[in-house]
Amino acid sequence: MGSPHDIDPRAFDDPRNRYPSDEEFYASGRPAHPVLPEDRPRGGGGTAPVKHRGTWATVGFVACIILLILVGIALFP
């Protein structure tokens, strides 16, 4: 045996040792018309602008966390 990945020469006639070529393997699961529509079209088209949360929500969230920490320090010194 040339390499550990070769087929044993004694098993060449075994029908289980029939391996498809790359073309056969990759063509087996393809539909008749493999062209798919693009799921994320590029360019053109009017799209609505992305709406973000306001910065006030972030500032309020951070202020609440800082206030919670300060209250915790004041009540449990």
HTML snippet that shows the backbone in 3Dmol.js (N, CA, C, O; Angstrom):
<script src="https://3Dmol.org/build/3Dmol-min.js"></script>
<div id="view" style="width:600px;height:400px;position:relative"></div>
<script>
const pdb = `
ATOM      1  N   MET A   1       0.832  -1.181   0.000  1.00  0.00           N
ATOM      2  CA  MET A   1       0.000   0.000   0.000  1.00  0.00           C
ATOM      3  C   MET A   1       0.878   1.247   0.000  1.00  0.00           C
ATOM      4  O   MET A   1       1.815   1.358   0.790  1.00  0.00           O
ATOM      5  N   GLY A   2       0.566   2.180  -0.892  1.00  0.00           N
ATOM      6  CA  GLY A   2       1.370   3.380  -1.010  1.00  0.00           C
ATOM      7  C   GLY A   2       1.196   4.342   0.154  1.00  0.00           C
ATOM      8  O   GLY A   2       2.176   4.831   0.717  1.00  0.00           O
ATOM      9  N   SER A   3      -0.053   4.613   0.512  1.00  0.00           N
ATOM     10  CA  SER A   3      -0.307   5.498   1.644  1.00  0.00           C
ATOM     11  C   SER A   3      -1.484   4.942   2.434  1.00  0.00           C
ATOM     12  O   SER A   3      -2.245   4.132   1.904  1.00  0.00           O
ATOM     13  N   PRO A   4      -1.649   5.347   3.663  1.00  0.00           N
ATOM     14  CA  PRO A   4      -2.738   4.788   4.472  1.00  0.00           C
ATOM     15  C   PRO A   4      -4.119   5.175   3.955  1.00  0.00           C
ATOM     16  O   PRO A   4      -5.115   4.605   4.402  1.00  0.00           O
ATOM     17  N   HIS A   5      -4.212   6.137   3.018  1.00  0.00           N
ATOM     18  CA  HIS A   5      -5.510   6.573   2.517  1.00  0.00           C
ATOM     19  C   HIS A   5      -5.885   5.921   1.190  1.00  0.00           C
ATOM     20  O   HIS A   5      -6.974   6.163   0.670  1.00  0.00           O
ATOM     21  N   ASP A   6      -5.021   5.122   0.655  1.00  0.00           N
ATOM     22  CA  ASP A   6      -5.340   4.412  -0.586  1.00  0.00           C
ATOM     23  C   ASP A   6      -6.269   3.238  -0.297  1.00  0.00           C
ATOM     24  O   ASP A   6      -6.345   2.743   0.827  1.00  0.00           O
ATOM     25  N   ILE A   7      -6.970   2.806  -1.342  1.00  0.00           N
ATOM     26  CA  ILE A   7      -7.823   1.628  -1.217  1.00  0.00           C
ATOM     27  C   ILE A   7      -6.928   0.393  -1.270  1.00  0.00           C
ATOM     28  O   ILE A   7      -5.987   0.323  -2.061  1.00  0.00           O
ATOM     29  N   ASP A   8      -7.232  -0.557  -0.433  1.00  0.00           N
ATOM     30  CA  ASP A   8      -6.485  -1.810  -0.420  1.00  0.00           C
ATOM     31  C   ASP A   8      -6.635  -2.473  -1.788  1.00  0.00           C
ATOM     32  O   ASP A   8      -7.761  -2.656  -2.250  1.00  0.00           O
ATOM     33  N   PRO A   9      -5.540  -2.835  -2.447  1.00  0.00           N
ATOM     34  CA  PRO A   9      -5.628  -3.422  -3.775  1.00  0.00           C
ATOM     35  C   PRO A   9      -6.474  -4.688  -3.818  1.00  0.00           C
ATOM     36  O   PRO A   9      -7.011  -5.028  -4.872  1.00  0.00           O
ATOM     37  N   ARG A  10      -6.604  -5.382  -2.717  1.00  0.00           N
ATOM     38  CA  ARG A  10      -7.425  -6.596  -2.694  1.00  0.00           C
ATOM     39  C   ARG A  10      -8.917  -6.257  -2.760  1.00  0.00           C
ATOM     40  O   ARG A  10      -9.731  -7.139  -3.035  1.00  0.00           O
ATOM     41  N   ALA A  11      -9.295  -4.983  -2.512  1.00  0.00           N
ATOM     42  CA  ALA A  11     -10.703  -4.609  -2.469  1.00  0.00           C
ATOM     43  C   ALA A  11     -11.128  -3.790  -3.687  1.00  0.00           C
ATOM     44  O   ALA A  11     -12.177  -3.147  -3.652  1.00  0.00           O
ATOM     45  N   PHE A  12     -10.340  -3.797  -4.761  1.00  0.00           N
ATOM     46  CA  PHE A  12     -10.692  -3.007  -5.939  1.00  0.00           C
ATOM     47  C   PHE A  12     -12.009  -3.441  -6.565  1.00  0.00           C
ATOM     48  O   PHE A  12     -12.727  -2.610  -7.121  1.00  0.00           O
ATOM     49  N   ASP A  13     -12.342  -4.723  -6.487  1.00  0.00           N
ATOM     50  CA  ASP A  13     -13.557  -5.222  -7.125  1.00  0.00           C
ATOM     51  C   ASP A  13     -14.796  -5.080  -6.243  1.00  0.00           C
ATOM     52  O   ASP A  13     -15.897  -5.424  -6.673  1.00  0.00           O
ATOM     53  N   ASP A  14     -14.638  -4.592  -5.046  1.00  0.00           N
ATOM     54  CA  ASP A  14     -15.761  -4.425  -4.130  1.00  0.00           C
ATOM     55  C   ASP A  14     -16.607  -3.226  -4.569  1.00  0.00           C
ATOM     56  O   ASP A  14     -16.066  -2.127  -4.696  1.00  0.00           O
ATOM     57  N   PRO A  15     -17.928  -3.396  -4.807  1.00  0.00           N
ATOM     58  CA  PRO A  15     -18.759  -2.287  -5.280  1.00  0.00           C
ATOM     59  C   PRO A  15     -18.909  -1.161  -4.255  1.00  0.00           C
ATOM     60  O   PRO A  15     -19.292  -0.051  -4.624  1.00  0.00           O
ATOM     61  N   ARG A  16     -18.618  -1.419  -2.989  1.00  0.00           N
ATOM     62  CA  ARG A  16     -18.700  -0.357  -1.985  1.00  0.00           C
ATOM     63  C   ARG A  16     -17.574   0.644  -2.118  1.00  0.00           C
ATOM     64  O   ARG A  16     -17.650   1.728  -1.539  1.00  0.00           O
ATOM     65  N   ASN A  17     -16.539   0.318  -2.855  1.00  0.00           N
ATOM     66  CA  ASN A  17     -15.402   1.214  -3.021  1.00  0.00           C
ATOM     67  C   ASN A  17     -15.514   2.075  -4.272  1.00  0.00           C
ATOM     68  O   ASN A  17     -14.500   2.459  -4.855  1.00  0.00           O
ATOM     69  N   ARG A  18     -16.709   2.371  -4.675  1.00  0.00           N
ATOM     70  CA  ARG A  18     -16.915   3.227  -5.835  1.00  0.00           C
ATOM     71  C   ARG A  18     -17.140   4.646  -5.328  1.00  0.00           C
ATOM     72  O   ARG A  18     -18.149   4.930  -4.683  1.00  0.00           O
ATOM     73  N   TYR A  19     -16.207   5.525  -5.619  1.00  0.00           N
ATOM     74  CA  TYR A  19     -16.279   6.902  -5.153  1.00  0.00           C
ATOM     75  C   TYR A  19     -16.557   7.819  -6.333  1.00  0.00           C
ATOM     76  O   TYR A  19     -15.904   7.693  -7.369  1.00  0.00           O
ATOM     77  N   PRO A  20     -17.521   8.752  -6.204  1.00  0.00           N
ATOM     78  CA  PRO A  20     -17.830   9.648  -7.322  1.00  0.00           C
ATOM     79  C   PRO A  20     -16.713  10.673  -7.526  1.00  0.00           C
ATOM     80  O   PRO A  20     -15.961  10.995  -6.606  1.00  0.00           O
ATOM     81  N   SER A  21     -16.631  11.165  -8.742  1.00  0.00           N
ATOM     82  CA  SER A  21     -15.663  12.225  -9.016  1.00  0.00           C
ATOM     83  C   SER A  21     -16.175  13.513  -8.378  1.00  0.00           C
ATOM     84  O   SER A  21     -17.320  13.572  -7.929  1.00  0.00           O
ATOM     85  N   ASP A  22     -15.343  14.528  -8.337  1.00  0.00           N
ATOM     86  CA  ASP A  22     -15.754  15.800  -7.756  1.00  0.00           C
ATOM     87  C   ASP A  22     -16.965  16.376  -8.488  1.00  0.00           C
ATOM     88  O   ASP A  22     -17.883  16.899  -7.857  1.00  0.00           O
ATOM     89  N   GLU A  23     -16.966  16.282  -9.807  1.00  0.00           N
ATOM     90  CA  GLU A  23     -18.082  16.825 -10.583  1.00  0.00           C
ATOM     91  C   GLU A  23     -19.383  16.091 -10.256  1.00  0.00           C
ATOM     92  O   GLU A  23     -20.431  16.720 -10.111  1.00  0.00           O
ATOM     93  N   GLU A  24     -19.318  14.778 -10.142  1.00  0.00           N
ATOM     94  CA  GLU A  24     -20.511  14.000  -9.813  1.00  0.00           C
ATOM     95  C   GLU A  24     -20.999  14.301  -8.392  1.00  0.00           C
ATOM     96  O   GLU A  24     -22.198  14.426  -8.144  1.00  0.00           O
ATOM     97  N   PHE A  25     -20.051  14.412  -7.477  1.00  0.00           N
ATOM     98  CA  PHE A  25     -20.418  14.646  -6.083  1.00  0.00           C
ATOM     99  C   PHE A  25     -21.104  15.997  -5.912  1.00  0.00           C
ATOM    100  O   PHE A  25     -22.152  16.077  -5.272  1.00  0.00           O
ATOM    101  N   TYR A  26     -20.524  17.065  -6.479  1.00  0.00           N
ATOM    102  CA  TYR A  26     -21.081  18.395  -6.284  1.00  0.00           C
ATOM    103  C   TYR A  26     -22.308  18.652  -7.153  1.00  0.00           C
ATOM    104  O   TYR A  26     -23.077  19.564  -6.851  1.00  0.00           O
ATOM    105  N   ALA A  27     -22.519  17.892  -8.210  1.00  0.00           N
ATOM    106  CA  ALA A  27     -23.696  18.077  -9.059  1.00  0.00           C
ATOM    107  C   ALA A  27     -24.898  17.314  -8.528  1.00  0.00           C
ATOM    108  O   ALA A  27     -26.017  17.564  -8.975  1.00  0.00           O
ATOM    109  N   SER A  28     -24.712  16.402  -7.601  1.00  0.00           N
ATOM    110  CA  SER A  28     -25.817  15.539  -7.174  1.00  0.00           C
ATOM    111  C   SER A  28     -26.897  16.293  -6.406  1.00  0.00           C
ATOM    112  O   SER A  28     -28.066  15.915  -6.490  1.00  0.00           O
ATOM    113  N   GLY A  29     -26.560  17.334  -5.668  1.00  0.00           N
ATOM    114  CA  GLY A  29     -27.561  18.019  -4.859  1.00  0.00           C
ATOM    115  C   GLY A  29     -28.045  19.322  -5.455  1.00  0.00           C
ATOM    116  O   GLY A  29     -28.752  20.072  -4.782  1.00  0.00           O
ATOM    117  N   ARG A  30     -27.695  19.617  -6.679  1.00  0.00           N
ATOM    118  CA  ARG A  30     -28.065  20.894  -7.279  1.00  0.00           C
ATOM    119  C   ARG A  30     -29.413  20.811  -7.979  1.00  0.00           C
ATOM    120  O   ARG A  30     -29.758  19.782  -8.561  1.00  0.00           O
ATOM    121  N   PRO A  31     -30.175  21.904  -7.918  1.00  0.00           N
ATOM    122  CA  PRO A  31     -31.426  21.935  -8.666  1.00  0.00           C
ATOM    123  C   PRO A  31     -31.165  22.069 -10.163  1.00  0.00           C
ATOM    124  O   PRO A  31     -30.030  22.281 -10.590  1.00  0.00           O
ATOM    125  N   ALA A  32     -32.222  21.942 -10.948  1.00  0.00           N
ATOM    126  CA  ALA A  32     -32.063  22.031 -12.405  1.00  0.00           C
ATOM    127  C   ALA A  32     -31.551  23.403 -12.832  1.00  0.00           C
ATOM    128  O   ALA A  32     -30.731  23.503 -13.744  1.00  0.00           O
ATOM    129  N   HIS A  33     -32.023  24.446 -12.186  1.00  0.00           N
ATOM    130  CA  HIS A  33     -31.588  25.817 -12.495  1.00  0.00           C
ATOM    131  C   HIS A  33     -30.954  26.400 -11.229  1.00  0.00           C
ATOM    132  O   HIS A  33     -31.663  26.947 -10.385  1.00  0.00           O
ATOM    133  N   PRO A  34     -29.632  26.290 -11.087  1.00  0.00           N
ATOM    134  CA  PRO A  34     -28.993  26.664  -9.823  1.00  0.00           C
ATOM    135  C   PRO A  34     -28.853  28.154  -9.571  1.00  0.00           C
ATOM    136  O   PRO A  34     -28.267  28.542  -8.560  1.00  0.00           O
ATOM    137  N   VAL A  35     -29.372  29.008 -10.455  1.00  0.00           N
ATOM    138  CA  VAL A  35     -29.232  30.446 -10.244  1.00  0.00           C
ATOM    139  C   VAL A  35     -30.317  30.898  -9.269  1.00  0.00           C
ATOM    140  O   VAL A  35     -31.507  30.724  -9.528  1.00  0.00           O
ATOM    141  N   LEU A  36     -29.901  31.469  -8.161  1.00  0.00           N
ATOM    142  CA  LEU A  36     -30.837  31.942  -7.148  1.00  0.00           C
ATOM    143  C   LEU A  36     -30.908  33.464  -7.189  1.00  0.00           C
ATOM    144  O   LEU A  36     -29.925  34.112  -7.547  1.00  0.00           O
ATOM    145  N   PRO A  37     -32.045  34.046  -6.830  1.00  0.00           N
ATOM    146  CA  PRO A  37     -32.101  35.502  -6.763  1.00  0.00           C
ATOM    147  C   PRO A  37     -31.214  36.003  -5.624  1.00  0.00           C
ATOM    148  O   PRO A  37     -31.032  35.326  -4.613  1.00  0.00           O
ATOM    149  N   GLU A  38     -30.684  37.172  -5.807  1.00  0.00           N
ATOM    150  CA  GLU A  38     -29.781  37.721  -4.797  1.00  0.00           C
ATOM    151  C   GLU A  38     -30.581  38.106  -3.570  1.00  0.00           C
ATOM    152  O   GLU A  38     -31.583  38.815  -3.670  1.00  0.00           O
ATOM    153  N   ASP A  39     -30.141  37.640  -2.414  1.00  0.00           N
ATOM    154  CA  ASP A  39     -30.910  37.915  -1.202  1.00  0.00           C
ATOM    155  C   ASP A  39     -30.608  39.295  -0.619  1.00  0.00           C
ATOM    156  O   ASP A  39     -31.406  39.818   0.159  1.00  0.00           O
ATOM    157  N   ARG A  40     -29.496  39.879  -0.973  1.00  0.00           N
ATOM    158  CA  ARG A  40     -29.172  41.233  -0.520  1.00  0.00           C
ATOM    159  C   ARG A  40     -28.785  42.069  -1.736  1.00  0.00           C
ATOM    160  O   ARG A  40     -27.597  42.241  -2.010  1.00  0.00           O
ATOM    161  N   PRO A  41     -29.767  42.591  -2.468  1.00  0.00           N
ATOM    162  CA  PRO A  41     -29.430  43.334  -3.676  1.00  0.00           C
ATOM    163  C   PRO A  41     -28.566  44.555  -3.378  1.00  0.00           C
ATOM    164  O   PRO A  41     -28.750  45.230  -2.365  1.00  0.00           O
ATOM    165  N   ARG A  42     -27.636  44.823  -4.260  1.00  0.00           N
ATOM    166  CA  ARG A  42     -26.742  45.952  -4.078  1.00  0.00           C
ATOM    167  C   ARG A  42     -27.222  47.127  -4.899  1.00  0.00           C
ATOM    168  O   ARG A  42     -27.892  46.969  -5.920  1.00  0.00           O
ATOM    169  N   GLY A  43     -26.864  48.309  -4.429  1.00  0.00           N
ATOM    170  CA  GLY A  43     -27.147  49.525  -5.186  1.00  0.00           C
ATOM    171  C   GLY A  43     -28.619  49.856  -5.231  1.00  0.00           C
ATOM    172  O   GLY A  43     -29.441  49.101  -4.713  1.00  0.00           O
ATOM    173  N   GLY A  44     -28.959  50.955  -5.833  1.00  0.00           N
ATOM    174  CA  GLY A  44     -30.310  51.452  -6.124  1.00  0.00           C
ATOM    175  C   GLY A  44     -31.422  51.064  -5.172  1.00  0.00           C
ATOM    176  O   GLY A  44     -31.232  50.280  -4.243  1.00  0.00           O
ATOM    177  N   GLY A  45     -32.536  51.611  -5.418  1.00  0.00           N
ATOM    178  CA  GLY A  45     -33.711  51.299  -4.615  1.00  0.00           C
ATOM    179  C   GLY A  45     -33.832  52.205  -3.416  1.00  0.00           C
ATOM    180  O   GLY A  45     -32.871  52.423  -2.679  1.00  0.00           O
ATOM    181  N   GLY A  46     -35.027  52.730  -3.232  1.00  0.00           N
ATOM    182  CA  GLY A  46     -35.245  53.596  -2.080  1.00  0.00           C
ATOM    183  C   GLY A  46     -35.476  52.780  -0.829  1.00  0.00           C
ATOM    184  O   GLY A  46     -36.367  51.931  -0.793  1.00  0.00           O
ATOM    185  N   THR A  47     -34.704  53.022   0.166  1.00  0.00           N
ATOM    186  CA  THR A  47     -34.882  52.318   1.434  1.00  0.00           C
ATOM    187  C   THR A  47     -35.101  53.347   2.529  1.00  0.00           C
ATOM    188  O   THR A  47     -34.611  54.474   2.454  1.00  0.00           O
ATOM    189  N   ALA A  48     -35.834  52.946   3.528  1.00  0.00           N
ATOM    190  CA  ALA A  48     -36.068  53.834   4.667  1.00  0.00           C
ATOM    191  C   ALA A  48     -34.793  53.925   5.488  1.00  0.00           C
ATOM    192  O   ALA A  48     -34.071  52.938   5.633  1.00  0.00           O
ATOM    193  N   PRO A  49     -34.516  55.107   6.026  1.00  0.00           N
ATOM    194  CA  PRO A  49     -33.314  55.228   6.855  1.00  0.00           C
ATOM    195  C   PRO A  49     -33.441  54.383   8.125  1.00  0.00           C
ATOM    196  O   PRO A  49     -34.543  54.163   8.628  1.00  0.00           O
ATOM    197  N   VAL A  50     -32.328  53.924   8.622  1.00  0.00           N
ATOM    198  CA  VAL A  50     -32.305  53.109   9.828  1.00  0.00           C
ATOM    199  C   VAL A  50     -32.605  53.998  11.017  1.00  0.00           C
ATOM    200  O   VAL A  50     -32.023  55.073  11.169  1.00  0.00           O
ATOM    201  N   LYS A  51     -33.517  53.539  11.856  1.00  0.00           N
ATOM    202  CA  LYS A  51     -33.884  54.337  13.026  1.00  0.00           C
ATOM    203  C   LYS A  51     -33.155  53.794  14.242  1.00  0.00           C
ATOM    204  O   LYS A  51     -33.268  52.616  14.581  1.00  0.00           O
ATOM    205  N   HIS A  52     -32.414  54.663  14.883  1.00  0.00           N
ATOM    206  CA  HIS A  52     -31.669  54.290  16.084  1.00  0.00           C
ATOM    207  C   HIS A  52     -32.393  54.842  17.299  1.00  0.00           C
ATOM    208  O   HIS A  52     -33.155  55.804  17.205  1.00  0.00           O
ATOM    209  N   ARG A  53     -32.147  54.228  18.418  1.00  0.00           N
ATOM    210  CA  ARG A  53     -32.654  54.792  19.665  1.00  0.00           C
ATOM    211  C   ARG A  53     -31.957  56.111  19.899  1.00  0.00           C
ATOM    212  O   ARG A  53     -30.821  56.319  19.474  1.00  0.00           O
ATOM    213  N   GLY A  54     -32.636  56.973  20.563  1.00  0.00           N
ATOM    214  CA  GLY A  54     -32.049  58.274  20.863  1.00  0.00           C
ATOM    215  C   GLY A  54     -30.912  58.169  21.853  1.00  0.00           C
ATOM    216  O   GLY A  54     -30.807  57.199  22.604  1.00  0.00           O
ATOM    217  N   THR A  55     -30.068  59.174  21.845  1.00  0.00           N
ATOM    218  CA  THR A  55     -28.954  59.173  22.795  1.00  0.00           C
ATOM    219  C   THR A  55     -29.454  59.401  24.214  1.00  0.00           C
ATOM    220  O   THR A  55     -28.767  59.064  25.178  1.00  0.00           O
ATOM    221  N   TRP A  56     -30.658  59.977  24.345  1.00  0.00           N
ATOM    222  CA  TRP A  56     -31.181  60.205  25.687  1.00  0.00           C
ATOM    223  C   TRP A  56     -31.468  58.894  26.397  1.00  0.00           C
ATOM    224  O   TRP A  56     -31.307  58.813  27.615  1.00  0.00           O
ATOM    225  N   ALA A  57     -31.877  57.893  25.690  1.00  0.00           N
ATOM    226  CA  ALA A  57     -32.124  56.592  26.316  1.00  0.00           C
ATOM    227  C   ALA A  57     -30.821  56.011  26.859  1.00  0.00           C
ATOM    228  O   ALA A  57     -30.803  55.433  27.945  1.00  0.00           O
ATOM    229  N   THR A  58     -29.746  56.161  26.117  1.00  0.00           N
ATOM    230  CA  THR A  58     -28.447  55.651  26.559  1.00  0.00           C
ATOM    231  C   THR A  58     -27.940  56.439  27.755  1.00  0.00           C
ATOM    232  O   THR A  58     -27.443  55.860  28.721  1.00  0.00           O
ATOM    233  N   VAL A  59     -28.064  57.752  27.692  1.00  0.00           N
ATOM    234  CA  VAL A  59     -27.617  58.609  28.811  1.00  0.00           C
ATOM    235  C   VAL A  59     -28.428  58.281  30.055  1.00  0.00           C
ATOM    236  O   VAL A  59     -27.866  58.190  31.146  1.00  0.00           O
ATOM    237  N   GLY A  60     -29.738  58.102  29.913  1.00  0.00           N
ATOM    238  CA  GLY A  60     -30.577  57.761  31.060  1.00  0.00           C
ATOM    239  C   GLY A  60     -30.218  56.414  31.656  1.00  0.00           C
ATOM    240  O   GLY A  60     -30.204  56.252  32.876  1.00  0.00           O
ATOM    241  N   PHE A  61     -29.928  55.442  30.792  1.00  0.00           N
ATOM    242  CA  PHE A  61     -29.556  54.101  31.266  1.00  0.00           C
ATOM    243  C   PHE A  61     -28.246  54.147  32.056  1.00  0.00           C
ATOM    244  O   PHE A  61     -28.147  53.551  33.129  1.00  0.00           O
ATOM    245  N   VAL A  62     -27.263  54.838  31.539  1.00  0.00           N
ATOM    246  CA  VAL A  62     -25.966  54.953  32.226  1.00  0.00           C
ATOM    247  C   VAL A  62     -26.134  55.721  33.539  1.00  0.00           C
ATOM    248  O   VAL A  62     -25.528  55.359  34.547  1.00  0.00           O
ATOM    249  N   ALA A  63     -26.952  56.780  33.536  1.00  0.00           N
ATOM    250  CA  ALA A  63     -27.174  57.560  34.758  1.00  0.00           C
ATOM    251  C   ALA A  63     -27.856  56.706  35.827  1.00  0.00           C
ATOM    252  O   ALA A  63     -27.519  56.813  37.007  1.00  0.00           O
ATOM    253  N   CYS A  64     -28.801  55.867  35.434  1.00  0.00           N
ATOM    254  CA  CYS A  64     -29.463  54.984  36.404  1.00  0.00           C
ATOM    255  C   CYS A  64     -28.482  53.989  37.013  1.00  0.00           C
ATOM    256  O   CYS A  64     -28.541  53.715  38.212  1.00  0.00           O
ATOM    257  N   ILE A  65     -27.602  53.458  36.214  1.00  0.00           N
ATOM    258  CA  ILE A  65     -26.614  52.507  36.740  1.00  0.00           C
ATOM    259  C   ILE A  65     -25.672  53.207  37.721  1.00  0.00           C
ATOM    260  O   ILE A  65     -25.373  52.671  38.788  1.00  0.00           O
ATOM    261  N   ILE A  66     -25.209  54.392  37.360  1.00  0.00           N
ATOM    262  CA  ILE A  66     -24.309  55.140  38.262  1.00  0.00           C
ATOM    263  C   ILE A  66     -25.037  55.492  39.544  1.00  0.00           C
ATOM    264  O   ILE A  66     -24.466  55.375  40.629  1.00  0.00           O
ATOM    265  N   LEU A  67     -26.305  55.928  39.441  1.00  0.00           N
ATOM    266  CA  LEU A  67     -27.090  56.259  40.626  1.00  0.00           C
ATOM    267  C   LEU A  67     -27.287  55.029  41.500  1.00  0.00           C
ATOM    268  O   LEU A  67     -27.204  55.123  42.725  1.00  0.00           O
ATOM    269  N   LEU A  68     -27.545  53.883  40.893  1.00  0.00           N
ATOM    270  CA  LEU A  68     -27.720  52.645  41.651  1.00  0.00           C
ATOM    271  C   LEU A  68     -26.435  52.279  42.404  1.00  0.00           C
ATOM    272  O   LEU A  68     -26.494  51.843  43.554  1.00  0.00           O
ATOM    273  N   ILE A  69     -25.293  52.452  41.769  1.00  0.00           N
ATOM    274  CA  ILE A  69     -24.013  52.170  42.421  1.00  0.00           C
ATOM    275  C   ILE A  69     -23.783  53.122  43.586  1.00  0.00           C
ATOM    276  O   ILE A  69     -23.364  52.693  44.661  1.00  0.00           O
ATOM    277  N   LEU A  70     -24.054  54.425  43.384  1.00  0.00           N
ATOM    278  CA  LEU A  70     -23.853  55.402  44.452  1.00  0.00           C
ATOM    279  C   LEU A  70     -24.791  55.156  45.635  1.00  0.00           C
ATOM    280  O   LEU A  70     -24.376  55.285  46.787  1.00  0.00           O
ATOM    281  N   VAL A  71     -26.049  54.804  45.365  1.00  0.00           N
ATOM    282  CA  VAL A  71     -26.991  54.492  46.434  1.00  0.00           C
ATOM    283  C   VAL A  71     -26.538  53.248  47.188  1.00  0.00           C
ATOM    284  O   VAL A  71     -26.636  53.194  48.413  1.00  0.00           O
ATOM    285  N   GLY A  72     -26.048  52.259  46.469  1.00  0.00           N
ATOM    286  CA  GLY A  72     -25.544  51.056  47.107  1.00  0.00           C
ATOM    287  C   GLY A  72     -24.358  51.346  48.018  1.00  0.00           C
ATOM    288  O   GLY A  72     -24.252  50.775  49.103  1.00  0.00           O
ATOM    289  N   ILE A  73     -23.470  52.229  47.581  1.00  0.00           N
ATOM    290  CA  ILE A  73     -22.309  52.590  48.415  1.00  0.00           C
ATOM    291  C   ILE A  73     -22.760  53.377  49.631  1.00  0.00           C
ATOM    292  O   ILE A  73     -22.241  53.176  50.729  1.00  0.00           O
ATOM    293  N   ALA A  74     -23.746  54.291  49.442  1.00  0.00           N
ATOM    294  CA  ALA A  74     -24.221  55.117  50.557  1.00  0.00           C
ATOM    295  C   ALA A  74     -24.960  54.287  51.589  1.00  0.00           C
ATOM    296  O   ALA A  74     -24.808  54.536  52.785  1.00  0.00           O
ATOM    297  N   LEU A  75     -25.753  53.313  51.176  1.00  0.00           N
ATOM    298  CA  LEU A  75     -26.542  52.538  52.128  1.00  0.00           C
ATOM    299  C   LEU A  75     -25.733  51.416  52.793  1.00  0.00           C
ATOM    300  O   LEU A  75     -26.027  51.033  53.925  1.00  0.00           O
ATOM    301  N   PHE A  76     -24.752  50.904  52.121  1.00  0.00           N
ATOM    302  CA  PHE A  76     -23.952  49.800  52.680  1.00  0.00           C
ATOM    303  C   PHE A  76     -22.472  50.156  52.645  1.00  0.00           C
ATOM    304  O   PHE A  76     -21.729  49.661  51.798  1.00  0.00           O
ATOM    305  N   PRO A  77     -22.048  51.014  53.566  1.00  0.00           N
ATOM    306  CA  PRO A  77     -20.633  51.479  53.530  1.00  0.00           C
ATOM    307  C   PRO A  77     -19.644  50.424  53.908  1.00  0.00           C
ATOM    308  O   PRO A  77     -18.440  50.682  53.918  1.00  0.00           O
TER     309      PRO A  77
END
`;
const viewer = $3Dmol.createViewer("view");
viewer.addModel(pdb, "pdb");
viewer.setStyle({}, {cartoon: {color: "spectrum"}});
viewer.zoomTo();
viewer.render();
</script>
